[in-house]
Amino acid sequence: MIGASVARWHNGIIYPDLPSYAPGRLFDADDPPPRIRIWTWQTATASLPYLAPLVGGLRAAYCRQAHARLVARQGATGHPQASGGEAGGEVGGLLDEIAAAGVLLHGGPLRGTVLFPSFTHRAGSRPQGLYFVWRDSRETVDAYVTADALRTTDDIAVCERPVPRTWRAIQ
């Protein structure tokens, strides 16, 4: 289990476990939607020194948790690795910290893909939701995907687009 008290899956994305949050849900005045941090390319890029170790640590903790479960299932005793409970607590803590930063994980803790919520607005049209995409195999945030495209596929690589230069100047 990936810290079920902390986060939950929906369409391949790990969302923070907010009591009133459900993708696509309508809200009223008594039950406002959760606040979502909106990122610019510059703020997303500036956050990488903080987020990169968290994402790497989450992958390592998740692997330790999976390994501990496998060892427990096979009946091994006295194994020097962390127990599933300890690793599970570490996974939950890292998911909390990542969620508090205001980003989403795509494809689970092993993939290392972080989505930064944002939007674009052109004159005469409605704002369009998008996500800046960072993969832990990259040095910077160099791509984005629209929210509409993300709803149609689990493979964001097919719908990623390079971040336009004009967006890089927005603070």
N, C-alpha and C positions, 0 to 999 in steps of 0.2 A: 504494500500500500504506500502511496506517495504522499504521506502527510495529509490524510483525508480531512483532518480537523483544520488544516491550514489552507488547502487549495483543492480545486477539483478540475476535472477534465471537461472540455466541451469542444467538439470539432477539432481535436488535436492541439488545443491550447490549454495551458494550465492557468486558470483564473484564481485570484484570491478568493477565499471563502468568506464572502460578505453575505450576511443573512438575507438581504433583500435583492441580491444580484442574480439575475438569470438573463443570459443574452436574449435580446429581442423582447424582453418584458416591458410592459407599459407601467409607468409610475404615476402616482397621484401626489397631492400636496402633503398628505400625511405619511407617505412612504417615498421620499425622494430617492433618485438614483444615486449610486455611489459617486464620489468625486473621482474623476479620472485625470491624471496628469497628462497634459499635452506637451509634447516634446518638439523642439526645433532640431535641425540637423546638428547645430553647434552644441546644444545642451546634451544631445544623445552621445555625440563623440566625446565631449568632456567627461561624461560619466563612465567611460570604459575603464579607466584605471581602478575605479571602485567596483564595477560590476564584473569584470573579467575574473578576478579571484573568486567571487561568489559563485559564478557559473561553473568554474573549474572545480571548486570545492563541493558543489552540489553533485556533480558527476561522480567524483570520488566517493562521497558519502553514500550515494545511491548504489554504487558498485559494491561498497563494503556491506551495505544492507542486504543486497541480493545475494552476495557470497555467504553472509552469515545465515540467511534463510536456507540456502542450499546445503550448507554444512549441517545445520540443525535437522533438515529433512533426511539427510543421510545418516544421522545418528552419531556423528563424530563428537567427541568430548575433549575438553581442554584445549580448544583451538585458540591461538593467540589473537585472532582478529576480534574486532568489536562485536558485541552481540547485536542481533537484529534490532533490539529495543534501543540500544545506544545509538546505532547508526540511524535508526528511524527518527530519533529525537533530533539528531544533527540535520537530517534531511528536512524535517519540519522547520527547524530554526532558520536554515538557509532559504527555504521557500518563503518564510515570513519576511526575511530581510529583502529578498528580491521583490516580493509583492509590495513592500513598503516603499521601495524605490519608484514604483509606478510603471513597471514594465511587465510584459507577459513572456512566458516561455512557450515556444512552439515546438511541438513534436516530442516533448518529454525532456527529462533531465539529462539524458545521454546525448542528445543531439547538439546542444550548445547553441541554439538559435534564440535570440532575444528580439522581441518586437517592441518598438517604442511608439505608442499611440500618437497620432498627429492628424492633421487635415489640411486640405488645400481648398481654396475658394477662388473661383474666377468670377469676374463681373458678370452679372446677369444669371448666375447659376447658384444652385445650393452647394453648401460646403460638402466636400467628398472626404470621407474618412480614409485614412491610410496609416500604414505602419512603416517606420524606418526599420530596416532589418540589419542586425549584426549577428554574425556567426563567429564563434570563438576561433575559427581558423583564419579570420581576417583581422587586419590591423585597425580598420576603421569602419564606420557605418557608411557603406557605399551603395546601398540599394534601398528601394522601398517597394511596397506592395499595397494595392488598394484594398480596402475592406471588402468591397464587392468581389474582387478576384479571390481573396482569401476564403470567402464563403463557398466558392465553387470547387476548390481543390485542396487536398492536404499537402500537395507538393508545391511549396511556395517558390521553388527554383524556377518553375515554368512561367510564373507571373511576376517575378522580380524585374524591376526596372532600375537603371542607374539614377542616382539622385541628381537632379538638374543643378547646374552651377548657381542659378539664381536662388535656389532654396538654401544653399550653403551660406549665403550672406545674411539670411534672416536670423535675428537674435531673438 
